[in-house]
Amino acid sequence: MTCPFILAALTLASCGDDGGASTDSSVTTAQTTQPSTSTTDPAAATSDDATGQSSTSGATTDDETSAAQTSSGSSSSSTTDTTTGEPLACEFAPGCHQPSAPAAGVGLATHVPIGCAGDGGFSKSWSVFVQGDGFASAEAPRTIPYLGDFDDDGALDLFVNFRKASAAFVFTGLGDGGFNPAPAQLSGGLFSGGWGGDLGDLNGDGALDVLVGDHVRGAWAWAGDGAFQFTDLTAGLPAPFLFNGGGLADLDGDGDLDAVFGADQFNKGYALAHNDGAGAWTPGTPPATVNAGSVGSFSFADYDDDGDLDIFAFGHGGGTVMDAYVYRNDGDSFVEVLAAAVPGQSMGTADPVQGSIGDINCDGQVDILAGGAVLLASGGSWSMVTSIDGAHIGHLADMNGDGHLDAVTHDSSVGLALYLGDGTGTGWAPQTTLGLPDASYQAGGAMGRAYGIEIGDVDGSDNMDIVRVAEFGADFVLEVWSR
């Protein structure tokens, strides 16, 4: 059996018995679901790698020959250090698996990165104080950071949208784990309110552009020129409406990135705008909901395998409990198939929440990490099987190159935490000796609230690094923890 085409925007597509999910729209809420007891990895399969050459799925290779795979997915010979391209099956041979570019049909916020089998710890490679270094007021920056290569020089740059700043910022990556402390400014004429957004090419010029859903600015976009100059691309986006975040995906199947926005803590619902491929916007019909509020984190994938991208959204309904939502894209409308309150993942009513999607248990279906809670997919519904911790900020990535998705969480009670997944969705090993800052870590004061995180290779080591925003004493700190 061959692997299906890599699921749009998901880094770890896998070969299950059939690799497909049904279009059953039943909803299993997290409150009423009992944890599952066991899952098994499917067998690996042969497919094409990212270079288009046929190879045994997931096996690392030497210059001439692919390592043979057994039917259980393990390698039958020794492996080398590097495999180019994304792993096409769970489980694949450990090693250094270079991630390919994110799917063209989604923004960068959906991407799930892959790292090498790093054996070292983390150390702080760069930081700035939000107020002390003059970027914004220290009143709750409420931002989720985003990594992207704006100037195509191979080094990741960093976009942030701090609350109560005169502009949003792009910090130029130096390629060594740090960023230029004098960032490019994306002006909007108003101080911002936070928190989420997305990066992608909105006007077809090949350069990375920016979208935000802002509590004060509303819907906003900037076109980048590839050299850190940005121009307003907002005309036609929904207004007037206040948001907590936005996401980018080709929702109408015409080949360009459309935009969806989530309401702020004082409102409910969504707004949607279609893109003509040149950065011109027209109103669209958003998902209908009576519950979703304070939504600022989005991901997209075709979970039902019908050819269009579905919406995964994370918010907290105007309250203090994290919610996970899924909206099935039926081509001309969206159907809410999941609206689940996630127990234990609580935060302030205006604080960001963050989720992530990927194939956590290697069955070919799209699973959900909502903060620190794991919801596994089964035929169009999702069930909460475990809570890794009580964090309201969570991100999936393969942090150790073993082919299984790991979880990075962020919460004031645990600090910045890494849990290695075993490919079942229920087994998560906390990593307590790698030097990540726990709740006792201080930077200008004791740790208070935790805000957004981002994952990517910012120092060129092929290992995944972590960017975070957190409160310390009277200020907020933007930090990079490199491995």
N, C-alpha and C positions, 0 to 999 in steps of 0.2 A: 504494500500500500504506500502511496506517496503522500507527503504532507500537503495539505491545502496551502494556497497562497497565504503569505503572512497576513494576519488580520490587520486591517488598516489601523495604524497608529499604535499597535501593541508590539512591544519589543520581543516578547516571548510567546510566539505562536507555537502550538504543540500538536503532535499527532496523537489523537485519541482513536477510539474504535471507528468513529466516522467523522470526527473533527467538526461537526456542525451542531448548531443549536436550533431548537424548534422556535416557532413564532408564538408559542403559548404566552398569553399576556397575563397569566395569573400572578398574583402578588403574594409573596410570603414576607410578612413584616418581621423585623428583628425582635420585637417584643415577645412574640409568641413561638419562636422557633427554638427547638432543642438542638444542642450541638450535635454535629454528625460524629460518628464513631471511628470511621476509617475511610481512607481513600488509597488508591494505588496508582503508581506511575504507569502510563501506557508505554508500549514498546516504542523504541526509536524507529525512524524510517528513513529511507533514502530520498533525497530531494536535491534541488539546485541550491548552491550557496549564493552569497550576494554577488559574486562575480559572474554568475550565469553558468558555472561549470558544475557538472554532476558530481556529488560527493556523498559520502555516508553522513547522515544528518548529525551535526554536532561534533563530529570527530575532528581533532586537530590533525594537521598534516605536516609532512616534511616537504622538500622541494618537489618531489615527484609522485608520492604515493599517499593516499588517504589511509588513515588507520581503520582497520576493519572494526565493525560493530557487532556485538552479539545481539540476540533478539531482545534482551532486557535493556538495551541502550547503553551498556558499558563498553568501554574500549577494550579491545583484545590485544592492543600493543601500546607501547609507550608513546607519549605525546610530546610535541614541541611546545614552545612558549606562545606561539601566536596563531590564532585563527581569524581570518578576515571575514567580516560579515556577521549578521545576527544569527544566533542559534535557531535552528529550525525545529528542534524537538526537545522535549524533556524526556529523559535526562541526557545531557550532552557532556562530552569529555571536559573536565576542568582545564583551565588554561587562561590565556589572554584573549578574550573575544572582543574584537573591536566593533563597536556599534556602527551600523550604517546610518545614513541620514534618516530623520523622521519621515513618516509618510507624507506625501505631497498634499493629501486631502485634509489635513488637520494642522492646527497650530502647534507650537513647540511645547505648550503646557501639557499636552496629552502624552508626550514621549516618556517612555520608561527606559532609562539608560542601563547599560551593561558595563561592568568593570572587569578587571583582571583578578586573578587569584592572589590578591595582595596579602602579605603576611605581616605587614607593619601596622603600627598604630597611627592615630590621628594627632595632629598638632595644629594650633591656630597659625595660619599663614598670613592673615590680613584682617583688619577691622577698622571701622570708623564709628565714632559716636554721632548719633543723629543730630542732637541739639548742640553738643559741644563742638562739633566740627562744622556747624553752620548749615546743615541741610534742611532742617525742619524743626518745628516745635517738638518738644519732648512729650506732647500729649498723644499717647497711643498712636504710633505710626501706622499700625493696621495694614501693613503691606505684605504681599507674597512676592518674593524676588523671583526673577526669571533670567535664565542664562541663554544666550544666543550669540552667534558670531556675526556681528553687525558689519564688520569691514572685511570679512572673508580672508583673514590672515591666519586662520588656524587656531587662534586663541579665543576662548569664550569670553564674551562681555556680559555685563550684568545690568539689567533694568530693574528699577524700583520706583514705586509710586507712594512716597511717604504722605501721611496725613499732615495737613497744615504746612505744606511747602509751597513755594511760589512756582514750582515746576516739578515735573517728573525727571528722572535722571537715568543716563546710561553711563556706567563706569567702564572705561576701556580696559580690557583684560591684558595683562602683561605676559601671560603664559607661564608664570612661575608660581601660581597660587595667589597672586595679588592683583590689584587693580589700580589704575591711576586715580588718586584721590580727588582730582579735579574733573568731574564728570561732564559729559555733554548734557545740555538742558533741553527738555521738551516742554515748551511753554504753552499755557492754556489761559492765562489771564486771571485765574482764580486759584486760591489755595485748594489743595486736594483733600479728599476725605478718606483715601484708602481704596479698596485693598487689592482685588484681583484683576487679571487681564490675560493677555496672550500675545505671542509673537508669531509673525508669518509674513509672507509676501502678498500684500493686498492689491498691488497695482501692476503686477506682472513684470517688474523691471529687474527682478533677480536679487534685489536688496531686501533686507529684513525690515519689516514695519512693526508698529506697536498698536495694540488695542487695549483700552481700559474701560471698565465699568466703574465709575467713581461716585462716591457719596455726595460730592459737591459738583464736580464737573459734569456728571452724568455720563453719557456715552461719548467716548473720545477716541480719536485715532490719529496717528502721525505716520507719514511716509518717510522712511530713511533713504539716504542716497548712497549708502555704502561707505560713507566717510564721516559719519557721526553728525551730519546735518539733517534736521527733521523739519518737515512742513506739515501744516494742518491738513488732515484728511477726514475731517469730522462731518462735513456737509452731507446731509441726508440720513445720518444716524438718528435713532429715536430721541426725541426731545418734546416737552420737558419731562424728565423722569430721573430719579436718583437711584443709583445702582451700587451694589457691593462687588461686582465683578463681571467679567465678560470672557467669552471663549470663541475660538475660530475653528470652523470646519466647513467642508463643502456639503451643506445640508440639502441642496437642491440638485446635486449631481451635474452641474454645468462646468466643473473644472476649476472653480475659484473659491476662495475662502469667504464664507458668510459669517455673520456675527450674531451671537445670542448673549443677552445680558440678564442678570438676576437682580431682583429688587433689593433695596437696602432694608434695614431693620424696621423701618416705619411703613413698609409696603409689602405686598404679596405679588408674586408672579414674575413674568419674563417679558422681554421685548426681543424682536428679531429683525435683522436687516439683511437683505440679499445684496451681494456684490456683483458688479458687472464685469469684473476682471481687471478693470482699470482704476479701481478705488472709488467708484461712484455707487452710492447706496440707495436702495429702495425699500420701503417697509415690507415686512413679511408677517406671517401669522405664527406667533410663538406658541409653545405648549400652554394649554389651559390648566390652571391649578387654582385651588382655593386655599392651599396650605403653604406653599413654598415661599419662604421669605429669608432675607439676609443670605442669599445665595451668591457666592463669589468665586467658587472654584468649579471648573468644568473640565470634563474629558469626553472624548468621542470615540466610538467604535461601532462596527456593524455587528452587534451581538447576535442578531437573528439571521444573519447570512442572506439577506434579501437584496443586497446591492446598494443600500444607502446607510448613511451614518446615523446612529442613534445618540441621544444626549444622556450623559451621566453628570449629575449636578450635586453639589454639597452646600448645605446651609444649616440654619437652625431656626427656621419658622418664626422668627421674632422672639423666641424664647432662649433658653440656655442649654438646650439639649441638641446635639448634632443630628441632622437629618441627611439621608441619602436618597436621591431621586433618580429614576431612569424613565426616559421618554422614548418610546418606539417611534421611529420615523416611518410613516406610511406613504411617503412621497409628497402628499399635499396636506398632511396634518400630523400631529404628534399625539400619541396616546400615553398617558401616565401608567406605567406598569409596575413601578415601585415607589412607595413613599414610606420610608422606614425611619422611625426614631431609633437612634443607636444608643443603648444604655451606657451610662458611664462616661460618655464623651461630652463633657459640659464646659462652658466658657461664658464670658460676658456677652450680653446681648448684642454688642457691636463688634465683637472680636472676630477675626477671620477664622474660618475652618478650612480644612484642606483634605481632599481625598485623592485617590489614584486608582487606576484600573489595570488589569493584566491577567494573564492565565496563571493563577496562583497554584492550582493543584494539577496542572498539566493534563487537562482533559479536553482542551480545545475550545473552552468557553470563557467568556469574559467575566472575571471575578472583580470584587470591589474591596479596596481598603478605605474605610471611612474613619479618618483619624487613626485610632489604634484598633479598630474593630474590623474583622474579616467576614465578608459576606460572599459565599460561594454560589455560583450559578448552577441551575439545574433546569434545562428546558424552558427558559424564559422567565423564571422566577429566581429570587435570591434569598438565601437563608444565612443568618448570622451564626457562625460555627464557633467563634472564639473572640475574645477581646485580649489583644496582646498587652495593652495597657490602657489607661484612661485618657490618652492624649487626644486632642481635637485637631492636631496637625499630623498628617501622615503622607508618606511618599514611598511608592514601590520602586525598587531597582535591584539588579543583580550586583551586589556589592562585593562578592568574592569569586565570581566567575565559575560557579558550579552549575549554572543552568537553571537554578531555582530562584524565584523572586524573593527578595528580602524586604524588610520594612524598616524605614527610618521614621521615627516619631519625635514630636517636640511638644513638651508640656512642662509647666512650672514645677510639677511634682516629681518629674523624673529627669528633667533636662533634655539633652539631645541623646536619643537612644537608638541603637541598631539591634535588630533581631534577625537572625539568619533563618530563612525558611527551608523546610525539608521537602517541599514539593507536594505536601498533602493538604496544606491550608490550616492544619491544626497544630503542627509542630513548629515552634519558633524559639530559637536559642538566643537568650540575651547575651550581648557582648559587653562585658563589664571591665575588660582589661585593655581596651584599645585607646584610652586617653580621651574619649569624648567627654565634653563637659556635662556633669550631672547637675542636680538641683542645688548642690552646695557651691558650685563654681560661681565666682564673682568677677565682674568687670565694671569697676566703678561703683560697686554696691552689690547687695544680695539680689539674686534673681527674683523677678516678679513675673509678669505675664510673658507667655511664649507666643510668637507670631510665626510668619510663614517660613518655609524651607524650600530649597531647590538643590538638585543633585546633578553633578556633571564633573568632567575632568578639567579642572581649571589650571592645573600645574603641569600638564603634559606627561604625567606618569602612567597613564592608562588605567589608573585606579580612580574610583569615584570619590569626589570630594563633596562636602556639604556646605551650603550657604544658609545662614539663618538670621532672623531678626528677633531680638528678645529685649525685655526690659531689665535694667539693672540700676537699682537705686532711683535717682531722679532723671535718668537718661535711658535712651534705647541704643542698642549696639547692633550693627550689621557686621557679621563675622563670617570668615571662611575657615573651615576645618578640613585640612588636606591630609591625604594618606600617601 
